[in-house]
Amino acid sequence: MSEAAGENSQRVRDWLDSGIPTLTGHSDGPPLIPPGTAASTARRHTDRIATTTDGRVRLDGARLLSERAAFTGSRRGGTISAGRHCRLLPTADGWAAVSCARPDDPVLLGALVCADIGDDPWPAVADWLRTHTGAELAERAELLGLAAGPIDTVTTKVPEPFAARPVAGLRVVDFSALWAGPLCAHLLGLAGARVIKVETPARPDGARRGDPEFYRLLHGGHESVVLDPGDHIQRRALRELVESADIVIEASRPRALAGFGLDAAEFAGSGGTWISITAHGRASNRIGFGDDIAATAGLVARPDRNTPLFVGDAIADPLTGLTAAVLAMSAPADGSGHLWDISMSAVVAATLDSGSTTVPADDSAVVAPRRREPRGVAPESGRETAAVLAELGVRPG
């Protein structure tokens, strides 16, 4: 067997073990093995984490890619995402992914197509896209704050980690929400870090409304703080909490936390590790979620080389969470800090190559998504706020 054939065989085995083929393909068709090396990349990340933690954290990265579906029971839907909030639709010059996951998205989609779309936005959106290009969609979606864009080629690079370092005993302040950032925080917590989740009264983590056991899996054993940056005392507490951290995780566009008076570059310059997870990089104002990001970065299945189909369940999220954890578990040799600019679309695109294609999976070889049992209790929102403020020496107003 040639080296190339061996690598392709391993790629297929990793995909089969991941559970992703059961989430890829038409609902009434066979499971599909996607293109690219995302499952193999995820396994390399967890292998590195196991080595970095001296075996304390041993997980199968490939299986983590489909883990949420094991809790939610999501199934493949072809051009409709496993979570049913995103669709692949033809444009005037190709295909695009459009998400409708937030309560305000139907109104924003109405603004996109300049029409009253009623309770079901999809017919009007599909009609509009047929006469507009992917570039027009991307431009208008960015202005409106919609998670949407054309399937395209991404050239942004994924940063390489420094030398591995232990994180046991370090303080992690986690501003992130949903899946990618919390998975990174979860892995750091398993490695022995103290994780403090921070939310604001106006922006709680939307994942709290999702599957409670999956939320518990990612947040069990963490602390929860709720602080209002609009209150000057709590804003100061927020700043002091960040200053006390060794690692900060956030998944917002830079202007969001800058509005809270937090400076990522300054934090990194003082010796801290700042994990910045965005849809398309800190220089971009585009937003995105796991399904639309993966598709727009090019990770789609094309069994007939024509219509693209979703791969997995929001696969950009767990793949990015694993990447972020590996980067957080590394540091410059001189002890300086670092600001990691992690583009989710770049993380996905880095797993793609021109040599792999979509093929049907052998049903007997496909592994269903598997769940790990949660450990510990996910904290109620704000449970540790008073204790953490007292630890910082800040008296609430």
Buried (B, 14 or more C-beta within 10 A) or exposed (E): EEEEEEBBEBBBBBBBBBBBBBBBBBEEEBBBBBBBBBBBBBBBBBBBBBEBBEEEBEBBBBBBBBBBBBBBEBEBBBBBBBBEBBBBBBBEEBBBBBBBBBEEBBEBBBEBBEBEBEEEBBEBBBEBBEEBBBBBBBBBBBEBBBBBBBBBEBEBEBBEBBEBBBBEEBBBBBBBBBBBBBBBBBBBBBBBBBBBBBBBBEEBBEBBEBBEBBBBBBBBBBBBBBBBBEBEBBBBBBBBBBBBBBBBBBBBBBEEBEEBEBBBEBBBBEEBBBBBBBBBBBEBBBBBBBBBBBBBBBBBBBBEEEBBBBBBBBBBBBBBBBBBBBBBBBBEEEEBBBBBBBBBBBBBBBBBEEEBEBBEBEEEEBBEBBBEEBEEEBBEBBBBBEEBBEEBEBEEE
